[in-house]
Amino acid sequence: MTGLSRELFIGLMSGTSADGVDCSLVDFGQSRPKNIANHYISFDPMLQKQILKISSIDLISIHQLATLGITITQLYALAVKETLQKAKLTHADVRAIGCHGQTIRHQPNSGYTCQVVNGSLLAELTQITTVVDFRGRDIAAGGEGAPLTPAFHEAMFRSNDSHRVVINIGGMANVTDLPPNKPGNGFDIGPGNHLLDRWTQLHLGQSFDKNGDWAKSGSVHTELLNRLKQHEFLNQPPPKSCSNAQFSLDWVKTLLPKNIYPKDVQATLLEFTAQTILDAQQRFCTRAQQIYICGGGAKNKFLIQRLNEIINTAELRTTDEIGFGVDWVEACAFAWLAKKAFRKEPIDLTRTTGSKGPRILGSVYSA
């Protein structure tokens, strides 16, 4: 692999679903970046429960926070190790790791965000220079701190000939608008998989609703759907970002009509996700010709079916068609963000997060 080592970067992403960590190894040494290897490690159910609990309560101890960071960081390091084994490479071949960390609190209006990861430990365990805390500098510069992936979408997915839109359906959903010959922008839409997963776990004991089959078996409850769509975040203009604290299962429970069947709640939550995506596209990406879907929601067949049914002004595709698998776009984005930080190249997120101008994002821990 001599000659490629200077351009190999690793990205690590664990999202608000707290179900596991995605790891991607990307080669930026070619004219078109290439995703070389990927690996996923699922979180133990007890760890997931701990993350979600800490994310939902106001008071936690320093010990809880620090030990959670160590546990998650050890899993990040394992993901890096196993990804490199797949690619038959060593740590010496990689320039840097970009690690998003596990979000447990996102409060840009209060001037802070908190992603749990121990950057020093990750650099020590992997022997690779590590970049973390990408959101912090953006918030310090007056931005929302999220979403960050639209900058990567613009760098990778822009077309000079057609108006593209990228919709990432992770725990939360976000959109990137890429009009040809004009600056792009992006923002958080609202809940993607988060509420669907939490409701499935509560009632079926499963981590997610495979293919959306349970949602498909239910019926949309119009009254509940209308209540969900009244959430104040949905009417805020971009730039804006959200988290599972705003769209929590406790919030949903306060809106439930009496005697509603759990499967009908699931059907309504899926329709809520689809409708909020449609609304974002219609309000802010009206001239879109192609919409590319990525994230875990791209594998929810019923959700994609509903999006195809209600979005009739643009072609619906997946990022698989433009070189990045739907499962790995976010992890690849953090490999790219690591590259930008490693080279001390600023990123301009003024149109996405509302920051004051281009900034070098991330805190670097040298190997």
LUMKOLMAR-355774 format. One record per residue: residue number from 0; residue in three letters; x, z, y of N, C-alpha, C in turn. Coordinates in steps of 0.2 Angstrom, whole numbers. Layout:
R  seq  type    n.X    n.Z    n.Y   ca.X   ca.Z   ca.Y    c.X    c.Z    c.Y
R  NUM   ALA      X      Z      Y      X      Z      Y      X      Z      Y
...
END
This chain:
R  seq  type    n.X    n.Z    n.Y   ca.X   ca.Z   ca.Y    c.X    c.Z    c.Y
R    0   MET      4      0     -6      0      0      0      4      0      6
R    1   THR     11     -1      6     15     -2     11     13     -7     16
R    2   GLY     13     -5     23     10    -10     28      3     -8     30
R    3   LEU     -1     -5     25     -8     -3     27     -8      4     29
R    4   SER     -3      8     28     -4     15     29     -5     17     37
R    5   ARG     -3     13     41     -3     14     48    -11     13     50
R    6   GLU    -15     10     46    -21      9     49    -27     12     44
R    7   LEU    -25     16     40    -30     19     35    -32     26     38
R    8   PHE    -38     27     39    -41     33     42    -47     35     37
R    9   ILE    -48     41     37    -54     44     33    -59     47     37
R   10   GLY    -65     46     36    -71     50     39    -75     54     35
R   11   LEU    -77     60     37    -81     65     33    -87     66     37
R   12   MET    -93     66     34    -99     68     37   -104     72     33
R   13   SER   -106     77     35   -111     81     32   -117     82     37
R   14   GLY   -123     80     36   -128     80     41   -133     85     41
R   15   THR   -138     85     45   -143     90     45   -147     92     39
R   16   SER   -147     87     34   -150     89     28   -146     94     24
R   17   ALA   -139     94     25   -135     99     22   -135     99     14
R   18   ASP   -136     92     12   -136     91      5   -129     90      2
R   19   GLY   -124     88      6   -117     86      4   -113     83      9
R   20   VAL   -107     81      7   -102     78     11   -101     70      9
R   21   ASP   -101     66     14    -99     59     13    -92     58     15
R   22   CYS    -88     55     11    -81     53     13    -80     46     12
R   23   SER    -77     43     18    -75     36     17    -68     34     20
R   24   LEU    -65     30     16    -58     28     18    -59     21     21
R   25   VAL    -56     20     27    -57     13     30    -50     11     32
R   26   ASP    -49      4     31    -43      1     34    -45     -3     40
R   27   PHE    -42     -1     46    -43     -4     52    -37     -9     54
R   28   GLY    -33    -10     49    -27    -15     50    -29    -22     49
R   29   GLN    -35    -24     47    -37    -31     47    -41    -32     53
R   30   SER    -42    -39     54    -46    -41     59    -53    -38     59
R   31   ARG    -56    -38     53    -62    -35     51    -61    -28     47
R   32   PRO    -63    -22     50    -61    -16     46    -65    -16     39
R   33   LYS    -61    -14     34    -64    -14     28    -64     -7     25
R   34   ASN    -70     -5     22    -72      1     19    -69      1     12
R   35   ILE    -63      4     11    -59      4      4    -62      8     -1
R   36   ALA    -64     14      0    -67     19     -5    -71     24     -2
R   37   ASN    -76     26     -6    -81     31     -4    -82     37     -9
R   38   HIS    -84     42     -7    -85     48    -12    -90     53     -9
R   39   TYR    -94     55    -13    -99     60    -11    -99     66    -15
R   40   ILE    -99     72    -12    -99     78    -16   -105     82    -13
R   41   SER   -110     84    -18   -116     87    -16   -114     95    -15
R   42   PHE   -118     98    -11   -117    105     -9   -121    109    -15
R   43   ASP   -119    114    -17   -122    119    -21   -129    121    -18
R   44   PRO   -134    121    -22   -141    123    -19   -140    130    -15
R   45   MET   -136    134    -17   -136    141    -13   -132    140     -7
R   46   LEU   -127    135     -7   -123    134      0   -128    130      4
R   47   GLN   -132    125      2   -137    122      6   -142    127      9
R   48   LYS   -144    132      5   -149    137      8   -146    141     13
R   49   GLN   -139    143     12   -136    147     17   -135    143     24
R   50   ILE   -133    137     23   -132    133     29   -139    132     33
R   51   LEU   -144    131     29   -151    130     33   -153    136     36
R   52   LYS   -152    142     32   -154    149     35   -150    150     41
R   53   ILE   -143    149     41   -139    151     47   -141    146     53
R   54   SER   -143    140     51   -145    135     56   -152    137     60
R   55   SER   -156    141     57   -162    143     59   -163    150     62
R   56   ILE   -158    154     62   -158    161     65   -154    161     71
R   57   ASP   -156    166     75   -152    167     81   -146    171     81
R   58   LEU   -146    176     76   -141    181     76   -137    180     69
R   59   ILE   -131    178     69   -126    178     63   -120    181     65
R   60   SER   -117    184     60   -110    188     61   -104    183     61
R   61   ILE    -99    185     64    -93    181     64    -90    180     57
R   62   HIS    -91    185     53    -89    184     46    -93    179     43
R   63   GLN    -99    179     43   -103    173     40   -101    166     42
R   64   LEU   -100    166     49    -98    159     52    -92    157     49
R   65   ALA    -87    162     49    -80    160     47    -79    158     40
R   66   THR    -83    162     36    -82    161     29    -86    155     27
R   67   LEU    -92    153     30    -95    147     29    -91    141     30
R   68   GLY    -87    142     36    -82    136     38    -77    135     33
R   69   ILE    -74    141     30    -69    140     25    -72    136     19
R   70   THR    -78    139     16    -81    136     10    -82    128     11
R   71   ILE    -85    126     17    -87    119     18    -80    115     19
R   72   THR    -75    118     22    -69    114     23    -66    113     17
R   73   GLN    -66    118     12    -63    117      5    -66    111      2
R   74   LEU    -73    110      3    -77    105      0    -75     98      3
R   75   TYR    -74     98     10    -71     92     13    -64     90     10
R   76   ALA    -60     95      9    -53     93      7    -54     90      0
R   77   LEU    -58     93     -4    -59     90    -11    -62     83    -11
R   78   ALA    -66     82     -6    -69     75     -5    -63     70     -3
R   79   VAL    -59     72      1    -53     68      3    -49     67     -3
R   80   LYS    -47     72     -7    -43     71    -13    -46     66    -18
R   81   GLU    -52     67    -19    -55     63    -24    -56     56    -22
R   82   THR    -57     55    -15    -57     48    -12    -51     45    -13
R   83   LEU    -45     48    -11    -39     45    -12    -37     44    -19
R   84   GLN    -39     48    -24    -38     46    -31    -42     40    -33
R   85   LYS    -48     39    -30    -51     33    -32    -47     27    -29
R   86   ALA    -44     27    -23    -41     22    -20    -33     21    -23
R   87   LYS    -31     26    -27    -24     26    -29    -20     27    -24
R   88   LEU    -21     31    -19    -17     32    -13    -15     40    -13
R   89   THR    -11     41     -8     -9     48     -7    -10     50      0
R   90   HIS     -9     56      2    -10     59      9     -6     55     14
R   91   ALA      0     53     11      5     50     16      3     43     18
R   92   ASP     -2     40     15     -4     34     17     -9     34     22
R   93   VAL    -12     40     24    -18     40     29    -15     43     35
R   94   ARG    -17     39     41    -15     42     48    -19     48     50
R   95   ALA    -25     48     49    -29     54     51    -36     54     48
R   96   ILE    -39     60     48    -46     62     46    -50     63     52
R   97   GLY    -56     60     52    -61     62     57    -66     66     53
R   98   CYS    -68     72     55    -73     76     52    -78     79     57
R   99   HIS    -84     77     56    -89     79     60    -91     86     60
R  100   GLY    -90     89     54    -92     96     53    -99     97     52
R  101   GLN   -101    103     49   -108    104     48   -112    107     54
R  102   THR   -116    104     57   -120    106     63   -125    112     61
R  103   ILE   -124    118     64   -128    123     63   -132    125     70
R  104   ARG   -130    122     75   -133    123     81   -131    118     86
R  105   HIS   -136    115     89   -135    109     94   -139    111    101
R  106   GLN   -136    113    106   -140    115    112   -136    113    118
R  107   PRO   -137    106    119   -133    103    125   -136    106    131
R  108   ASN   -142    107    132   -145    110    138   -142    117    140
R  109   SER   -140    120    135   -136    127    136   -129    126    137
R  110   GLY   -126    120    136   -119    118    137   -115    119    131
R  111   TYR   -118    119    125   -114    120    119   -117    117    113
R  112   THR   -113    116    108   -115    113    101   -110    117     96
R  113   CYS   -112    117     90   -108    121     85   -108    117     78
R  114   GLN   -102    114     77   -102    111     70    -96    115     66
R  115   VAL    -98    118     60    -94    122     57    -89    118     53
R  116   VAL    -82    119     54    -77    116     50    -71    120     53
R  117   ASN    -66    121     48    -59    124     50    -54    118     50
R  118   GLY    -53    116     56    -48    110     57    -41    112     55
R  119   SER    -39    118     56    -32    120     54    -32    120     46
R  120   LEU    -37    122     43    -37    123     36    -37    116     33
R  121   LEU    -42    112     36    -42    105     33    -36    101     33
R  122   ALA    -32    102     39    -26     98     39    -21    101     34
R  123   GLU    -21    108     33    -16    111     29    -18    109     22
R  124   LEU    -24    109     20    -26    107     13    -25    100     11
R  125   THR    -26     96     16    -25     89     14    -18     86     16
R  126   GLN    -14     89     21     -8     87     23     -9     81     27
R  127   ILE    -15     80     30    -16     74     34    -19     77     41
R  128   THR    -16     73     47    -18     75     53    -26     75     54
R  129   THR    -29     80     57    -36     81     56    -39     81     63
R  130   VAL    -45     77     65    -48     78     71    -55     80     70
R  131   VAL    -57     85     74    -64     88     73    -66     89     80
R  132   ASP    -72     92     81    -75     94     87    -76     88     92
R  133   PHE    -79     83     89    -80     77     93    -85     78     99
R  134   ARG    -90     82     97    -96     83    102    -94     87    108
R  135   GLY    -89     92    107    -88     96    112    -86     93    119
R  136   ARG    -81     89    119    -79     86    125    -84     82    128
R  137   ASP    -88     79    125    -94     75    128    -99     79    131
R  138   ILE   -100     85    128   -105     90    132   -101     93    138
R  139   ALA    -95     94    137    -91     97    143    -91     92    149
R  140   ALA    -92     85    147    -92     80    152    -99     78    154
R  141   GLY   -104     83    153   -110     82    155   -115     78    150
R  142   GLY   -112     76    144   -116     72    140   -120     77    135
R  143   GLU   -124     73    131   -128     77    126   -124     79    120
R  144   GLY   -118     76    119   -114     77    113   -116     73    107
R  145   ALA   -122     70    107   -124     66    101   -130     61    104
R  146   PRO   -131     56    100   -127     54     95   -121     50     96
R  147   LEU   -116     51     92   -109     48     93   -109     41     90
R  148   THR   -113     40     84   -112     34     80   -114     27     84
R  149   PRO   -118     27     89   -119     21     93   -113     18     95
R  150   ALA   -108     21     97   -101     18     99    -98     14     94
R  151   PHE    -98     17     88    -96     14     82   -100      7     80
R  152   HIS   -107      8     80   -111      3     79   -110     -3     84
R  153   GLU   -108     -1     90   -107     -7     95   -100    -10     93
R  154   ALA    -95     -6     91    -89     -9     90    -89    -14     83
R  155   MET    -94    -12     78    -94    -15     72    -99    -20     71
R  156   PHE   -105    -19     74   -111    -23     72   -114    -28     78
R  157   ARG   -111    -28     84   -113    -32     89   -113    -39     87
R  158   SER   -117    -43     90   -117    -50     89   -118    -54     96
R  159   ASN   -114    -59     97   -115    -63    103   -121    -67    103
R  160   ASP   -124    -68     98   -129    -73     97   -136    -70     96
R  161   SER   -137    -64     94   -143    -62     93   -144    -54     95
R  162   HIS   -150    -52     97   -151    -45     99   -152    -41     92
R  163   ARG   -147    -37     91   -147    -32     85   -149    -25     87
R  164   VAL   -152    -22     83   -153    -14     84   -151    -11     77
R  165   VAL   -148     -6     77   -146     -2     72   -150      5     72
R  166   ILE   -153      6     66   -157     13     66   -154     17     60
R  167   ASN   -151     22     61   -149     27     56   -154     32     55
R  168   ILE   -156     32     48   -161     37     46   -158     42     42
R  169   GLY   -155     47     45   -152     53     42   -157     59     42
R  170   GLY   -154     65     42   -158     71     43   -163     70     50
R  171   MET   -159     68     55   -163     65     61   -162     57     61
R  172   ALA   -166     54     65   -165     47     66   -162     45     73
R  173   ASN   -158     40     73   -156     38     80   -156     30     80
R  174   VAL   -156     28     86   -156     20     87   -150     18     91
R  175   THR   -148     12     90   -143      9     94   -145      2     96
R  176   ASP   -146      1    102   -148     -6    105   -142    -10    107
R  177   LEU   -142    -16    104   -136    -20    105   -138    -27    108
R  178   PRO   -140    -28    114   -142    -34    117   -136    -38    118
R  179   PRO   -136    -45    116   -130    -49    117   -128    -50    124
R  180   ASN   -122    -49    126   -119    -50    132   -121    -45    137
R  181   LYS   -123    -39    135   -125    -33    139   -123    -27    136
R  182   PRO   -121    -22    139   -119    -15    136   -125    -13    132
R  183   GLY   -122     -9    126   -127     -6    122   -129      1    124
R  184   ASN   -133      4    121   -135     11    122   -138     14    115
R  185   GLY   -139     20    115   -142     23    109   -145     30    111
R  186   PHE   -149     33    106   -151     39    107   -155     42    101
R  187   ASP   -156     48    100   -159     51     95   -167     50     95
R  188   ILE   -170     48     90   -177     46     90   -181     52     88
R  189   GLY   -179     56     83   -183     62     81   -181     63     73
R  190   PRO   -185     66     70   -184     68     63   -184     61     58
R  191   GLY   -179     61     54   -178     56     49   -181     58     42
R  192   ASN   -175     61     38   -177     63     32   -178     71     32
R  193   HIS   -176     74     37   -176     82     37   -182     85     35
R  194   LEU   -188     83     38   -194     86     36   -197     84     30
R  195   LEU   -196     78     28   -198     75     21   -194     79     16
R  196   ASP   -188     80     17   -184     84     12   -186     91     11
R  197   ARG   -187     94     17   -188    102     17   -195    103     13
R  198   TRP   -200     98     15   -207     99     12   -206     98      4
R  199   THR   -202     93      2   -202     92     -5   -198     97     -8
R  200   GLN   -193    100     -5   -190    106     -8   -195    112     -9
R  201   LEU   -199    113     -4   -203    119     -4   -209    118     -9
R  202   HIS   -211    112    -11   -217    111    -15   -215    108    -22
R  203   LEU   -210    105    -22   -208    102    -29   -202    104    -32
R  204   GLY   -198    108    -28   -191    111    -30   -186    105    -31
R  205   GLN   -187    100    -28   -183     94    -28   -179     93    -22
R  206   SER   -173     90    -22   -169     90    -15   -172     85    -11
R  207   PHE   -176     79    -14   -179     74     -9   -184     71    -13
R  208   ASP   -188     67    -10   -194     63    -13   -191     56    -14
R  209   LYS   -189     55    -21   -186     49    -23   -191     43    -22
R  210   ASN   -188     38    -18   -192     32    -16   -198     33    -12
R  211   GLY   -199     39    -10   -205     41     -6   -211     41    -11
R  212   ASP   -210     42    -17   -216     41    -22   -221     47    -21
R  213   TRP   -219     53    -19   -224     58    -18   -228     57    -12
R  214   ALA   -224     55     -6   -228     53      0   -233     47     -1
R  215   LYS   -231     42     -6   -235     37     -7   -242     39    -11
R  216   SER   -241     44    -14   -247     47    -18   -252     50    -14
R  217   GLY   -250     52     -8   -255     56     -3   -258     51      2
R  218   SER   -262     54      6   -265     50     12   -263     53     18
R  219   VAL   -262     49     23   -261     51     30   -266     55     33
R  220   HIS   -265     61     36   -270     65     39   -269     64     46
R  221   THR   -274     60     49   -274     58     56   -273     63     61
R  222   GLU   -277     69     60   -276     74     65   -269     77     65
R  223   LEU   -267     79     59   -260     81     59   -255     76     62
R  224   LEU   -255     70     60   -251     65     63   -251     65     71
R  225   ASN   -257     66     74   -258     66     81   -254     72     84
R  226   ARG   -255     78     80   -252     84     83   -244     83     83
R  227   LEU   -242     81     77   -234     80     77   -232     75     82
R  228   LYS   -236     70     84   -233     65     89   -234     68     96
R  229   GLN   -236     74     97   -237     77    103   -230     81    105
R  230   HIS   -226     81    101   -219     85    102   -216     82    108
R  231   GLU   -214     87    113   -212     85    119   -206     81    119
R  232   PHE   -202     82    114   -195     78    114   -197     70    114
R  233   LEU   -202     68    110   -203     61    109   -205     57    116
R  234   ASN   -207     61    121   -209     58    127   -203     58    132
R  235   GLN   -198     62    130   -192     62    135   -188     55    135
R  236   PRO   -186     53    141   -182     47    141   -175     48    139
R  237   PRO   -172     43    136   -165     44    135   -160     44    141
R  238   PRO   -154     47    141   -151     49    134   -154     56    132
R  239   LYS   -154     57    125   -157     63    122   -154     64    115
R  240   SER   -154     70    113   -152     71    106   -156     77    104
R  241   CYS   -157     77     97   -161     83     94   -158     85     88
R  242   SER   -161     91     85   -158     94     79   -164     96     75
R  243   ASN   -163     99     69   -168    102     65   -171    108     68
R  244   ALA   -168    111     73   -171    117     77   -177    115     80
R  245   GLN   -177    109     83   -183    107     87   -188    104     82
R  246   PHE   -186    101     77   -191     98     72   -190    102     65
R  247   SER   -193    108     65   -192    113     59   -198    113     55
R  248   LEU   -197    115     49   -203    116     45   -208    121     47
R  249   ASP   -205    126     51   -209    132     54   -214    128     59
R  250   TRP   -211    124     63   -215    120     68   -221    116     65
R  251   VAL   -219    113     59   -224    109     56   -230    114     53
R  252   LYS   -228    119     50   -233    124     48   -238    127     53
R  253   THR   -236    127     59   -240    129     65   -246    124     66
R  254   LEU   -244    118     64   -249    112     65   -254    110     60
R  255   LEU   -253    113     54   -256    111     48   -264    113     48
R  256   PRO   -268    108     47   -275    110     46   -276    114     40
R  257   LYS   -282    118     39   -283    122     34   -285    117     28
R  258   ASN   -283    119     22   -284    116     15   -282    109     15
R  259   ILE   -276    108     18   -273    101     17   -269    101     11
R  260   TYR   -269     96      7   -265     95      1   -258     94      3
R  261   PRO   -253     97     -1   -246     96      1   -244     89      1
R  262   LYS   -247     85     -4   -245     78     -4   -247     74      2
R  263   ASP   -253     76      5   -255     73     11   -251     75     17
R  264   VAL   -248     81     17   -243     83     22   -237     78     21
R  265   GLN   -235     77     15   -229     73     14   -230     66     17
R  266   ALA   -236     63     15   -238     56     17   -238     56     25
R  267   THR   -240     61     28   -241     61     35   -234     62     38
R  268   LEU   -230     66     35   -223     67     38   -219     60     38
R  269   LEU   -220     56     32   -217     50     32   -220     45     37
R  270   GLU   -226     45     38   -229     41     43   -227     43     50
R  271   PHE   -226     49     51   -223     52     57   -216     49     59
R  272   THR   -212     49     54   -205     46     54   -206     39     56
R  273   ALA   -210     35     52   -211     28     53   -213     27     60
R  274   GLN   -218     30     63   -221     29     69   -217     31     75
R  275   THR   -212     36     74   -208     37     80   -202     32     80
R  276   ILE   -200     29     74   -195     24     74   -199     18     78
R  277   LEU   -205     16     76   -208     10     79   -209     11     87
R  278   ASP   -211     17     89   -212     19     96   -205     18    100
R  279   ALA   -199     20     97   -193     19    100   -191     12    101
R  280   GLN   -192      8     95   -191      1     96   -195     -3    101
R  281   GLN   -202     -1    101   -206     -4    106   -205     -3    113
R  282   ARG   -203      4    114   -202      6    121   -195      4    124
R  283   PHE   -190      4    119   -183      3    122   -179     -3    119
R  284   CYS   -182     -6    114   -178    -12    111   -183    -17    110
R  285   THR   -186    -19    115   -192    -24    114   -190    -31    112
R  286   ARG   -184    -33    114   -182    -40    112   -178    -40    106
R  287   ALA   -178    -35    102   -174    -35     96   -176    -41     91
R  288   GLN   -171    -44     88   -172    -50     83   -171    -47     76
R  289   GLN   -165    -43     75   -164    -40     69   -163    -33     70
R  290   ILE   -166    -29     65   -165    -22     65   -162    -20     58
R  291   TYR   -156    -17     59   -152    -15     53   -153     -7     52
R  292   ILE   -155     -6     46   -156      1     44   -150      4     40
R  293   CYS   -148     10     41   -143     13     37   -145     21     36
R  294   GLY   -141     25     33   -143     32     31   -147     32     25
R  295   GLY   -148     39     23   -152     40     17   -159     37     17
R  296   GLY   -162     37     23   -169     34     23   -169     27     21
R  297   ALA   -164     23     21   -164     16     19   -166     16     12
R  298   LYS   -165     21      8   -166     21      1   -173     24     -1
R  299   ASN   -177     26      4   -184     28      3   -188     22      3
R  300   LYS   -190     19     -2   -193     13     -3   -200     13      1
R  301   PHE   -204     18      0   -210     18      4   -209     18     11
R  302   LEU   -204     22     14   -203     22     21   -201     15     24
R  303   ILE   -197     12     20   -195      5     22   -201      0     21
R  304   GLN   -205      1     16   -211     -3     16   -216     -2     22
R  305   ARG   -216      4     24   -221      6     30   -217      3     36
R  306   LEU   -211      3     37   -207      0     43   -208     -7     43
R  307   ASN   -208    -10     37   -209    -18     37   -216    -20     39
R  308   GLU   -221    -15     37   -228    -16     39   -230    -16     46
R  309   ILE   -226    -11     49   -228    -10     56   -224    -13     61
R  310   ILE   -217    -14     59   -213    -18     64   -213    -25     63
R  311   ASN   -217    -29     67   -218    -36     65   -215    -41     71
R  312   THR   -210    -38     75   -207    -42     80   -200    -43     79
R  313   ALA   -197    -41     73   -190    -41     72   -189    -41     64
R  314   GLU   -184    -44     62   -182    -44     55   -179    -37     53
R  315   LEU   -181    -34     47   -179    -28     45   -173    -29     39
R  316   ARG   -167    -27     40   -162    -28     36   -158    -21     35
R  317   THR   -153    -21     31   -149    -15     30   -142    -17     32
R  318   THR   -138    -12     33   -131    -13     35   -127    -16     30
R  319   ASP   -129    -15     24   -126    -19     18   -124    -26     19
R  320   GLU   -128    -29     23   -128    -36     24   -122    -38     30
R  321   ILE   -120    -33     33   -115    -34     38   -109    -29     37
R  322   GLY   -108    -28     30   -101    -25     28   -100    -18     27
R  323   PHE   -106    -14     29   -105     -7     28   -111     -4     24
R  324   GLY   -110     -1     18   -115      1     14   -120      7     18
R  325   VAL   -126      7     17   -131     11     20   -129     19     20
R  326   ASP   -126     20     14   -124     27     13   -118     30     17
R  327   TRP   -114     25     19   -107     26     21   -106     25     29
R  328   VAL   -111     23     32   -110     21     39   -107     26     44
R  329   GLU   -111     32     43   -109     38     47   -102     40     45
R  330   ALA   -100     41     39    -93     43     37    -88     38     40
R  331   CYS    -89     31     39    -85     26     42    -84     27     50
R  332   ALA    -90     29     53    -90     30     60    -85     36     62
R  333   PHE    -84     41     58    -80     46     60    -72     44     58
R  334   ALA    -71     40     53    -65     37     52    -63     33     59
R  335   TRP    -67     29     61    -66     26     68    -65     30     74
R  336   LEU    -69     36     74    -68     40     79    -61     44     79
R  337   ALA    -59     45     72    -52     48     71    -47     43     74
R  338   LYS    -48     37     72    -43     32     75    -42     32     82
R  339   LYS    -48     32     86    -48     32     93    -45     38     96
R  340   ALA    -46     44     93    -43     50     95    -35     50     94
R  341   PHE    -33     47     88    -26     47     86    -22     43     91
R  342   ARG    -26     37     93    -22     33     98    -23     35    105
R  343   LYS    -27     40    106    -28     43    113    -32     37    117
R  344   GLU    -37     34    113    -41     29    117    -48     32    119
R  345   PRO    -50     32    125    -56     35    127    -62     31    125
R  346   ILE    -68     34    124    -74     31    122    -79     32    128
R  347   ASP    -82     27    130    -87     27    135    -94     28    132
R  348   LEU    -97     34    133   -104     36    130   -109     37    136
R  349   THR   -107     34    142   -112     36    147   -119     33    146
R  350   ARG   -120     28    143   -126     25    142   -130     28    136
R  351   THR   -126     32    132   -129     35    126   -130     42    126
R  352   THR   -125     46    129   -126     53    129   -127     55    137
R  353   GLY   -125     51    141   -126     53    148   -120     56    151
R  354   SER   -114     56    147   -108     59    150   -105     56    156
R  355   LYS   -101     59    160    -99     57    166    -94     51    166
R  356   GLY    -91     49    160    -87     43    160    -83     43    153
R  357   PRO    -79     38    152    -75     38    146    -71     44    145
R  358   ARG    -71     47    139    -67     53    137    -63     52    130
R  359   ILE    -58     55    129    -55     55    122    -58     61    119
R  360   LEU    -62     59    113    -66     64    110    -62     67    104
R  361   GLY    -63     74    103    -60     77     97    -54     81     98
R  362   SER    -53     86     94    -48     91     94    -43     89     88
R  363   VAL    -37     88     89    -32     86     84    -28     92     81
R  364   TYR    -28     92     75    -24     97     71    -18     93     67
R  365   SER    -12     93     69     -7     89     66     -6     91     59
R  366   ALA     -4     87     55     -2     88     48      4     92     48
END
